[in-house]
Amino acid sequence: MCVAAAMMASLLRRQQQGMAMALTLAAGAAALAMLSGQLGEAAQAMLRIAGHAGLDGGSARTLLSAACIALGAEFVAQLCEDAGEKTLGTRAALAARVAMLALAAPTLSELIGMVSEALL
């Protein structure tokens, strides 16, 4: 489906850039919708693996949230670049990195506390 949409968008882009962008966006959204079931199963599998490894659910959820932020940011950055707005895509990727840092702050604080206790 994505290959067909890319070919159609390539043909449309010469005459109607807006329509080509809408086609690309719709195809990307449809591809994500088709994968949503598998993404949910992968998330559940990762939570089970984390449980078997002795990690608490909070840490595993933080990792999953960071992965979702990264995937979403990549999708947005690629859409922006396809629309000719590379700078906007770069800013979206930067915002995602900041969001991931904010998400990881409690875990990093806990890790620093554990290391300092071990050293003292």
For each residue, the residues with C-beta under 8 A, 3 or more apart:
1: 4 5 27 30 31 34
2: 5 6 27 28 31
3: 6 7
4: 1 7 8
5: 1 2 8 9 23 24 26 27
6: 2 3 9 10 24 27
7: 3 4 10 11
8: 4 5 11 12 23
9: 5 6 12 13 20 21 23 24 27
10: 6 7 13 20
11: 7 8 14
12: 8 9 15 16 17 19 20 23
13: 9 10 16 17 20
14: 11
15: 12
16: 12 13 19 20
17: 12 13 20 21
18: 21 22
19: 12 16 22 23
20: 9 10 12 13 16 17 23 24
21: 9 17 18 24 25 82 83
22: 18 19 25 26
23: 5 8 9 12 19 20 26 27
24: 5 6 9 20 21 27 28 79 82
25: 21 22 28 29 79
26: 5 22 23 29 30
27: 1 2 5 6 9 23 24 30 31
28: 2 24 25 31 32 75 79
29: 25 26 32 33
30: 1 26 27 33 34
31: 1 2 27 28 34 35
32: 28 29 35 36 75
33: 29 30 36
34: 1 30 31
35: 31 32 38 39
36: 32 33 39 40
37: 40 41
38: 35 41 42
39: 35 36 42 43
40: 36 37 43 44
41: 37 38 44 45
42: 38 39 45 46
43: 39 40 46 47 64
44: 40 41 47 48
45: 41 42 48 49
46: 42 43 49 50 60 63 64
47: 43 44 50 51 57 60 61 64
48: 44 45 51 52
49: 45 46 52 53
50: 46 47 53 55 57 59 60 63
51: 47 48 54 55 57 60
52: 48 49
53: 49 50
54: 51
55: 50 51 59 60
56: 59 60
57: 47 50 51 60 61
58: 61 62
59: 50 55 56 62 63 107
60: 46 47 50 51 55 56 57 63 64
61: 47 57 58 64 65
62: 58 59 65 66 103 104 106 107
63: 46 50 59 60 66 67
64: 43 46 47 60 61 67 68
65: 61 62 68 69 103
66: 62 63 69 70 100 103 104
67: 63 64 70 71
68: 64 65 71 72
69: 65 66 72 73 96 99 100 103
70: 66 67 73 74 96 100
71: 67 68 74 75
72: 68 69 75 76 96
73: 69 70 76 77 92 93 95 96 97
74: 70 71 77 78 93
75: 28 32 71 72 78 79
76: 72 73 79 80 89 92 93 96
77: 73 74 80 81 89 90 92 93
78: 74 75 81 82 89
79: 24 25 28 75 76 82 83 89
80: 76 77 83 85 86 88 89 92
81: 77 78 84 85 86 89
82: 21 24 78 79
83: 21 79 80
84: 81
85: 80 81 88 89
86: 80 81 89 90
87: 90 91
88: 80 85 91 92
89: 76 77 78 79 80 81 85 86 92 93
90: 77 86 87 93 94
91: 87 88 94 95
92: 73 76 77 80 88 89 95 96
93: 73 74 76 77 89 90 96 97
94: 90 91 97 98
95: 73 91 92 98 99
96: 69 70 72 73 76 92 93 99 100
97: 73 93 94 100 101
98: 94 95 101 102
99: 69 95 96 102 103
100: 66 69 70 96 97 103 104
101: 97 98 104 105
102: 98 99 105
103: 62 65 66 69 99 100
104: 62 66 100 101 107 108
105: 101 102 108 109
106: 62 109 110
107: 59 62 104 110 111
108: 104 105 111 112
109: 105 106 112 113
110: 106 107 113 114
111: 107 108 114 115
112: 108 109 115 116
113: 109 110 116 117
114: 110 111 117 118
115: 111 112 118 119
116: 112 113 119 120
117: 113 114 120
118: 114 115
119: 115 116
120: 116 117
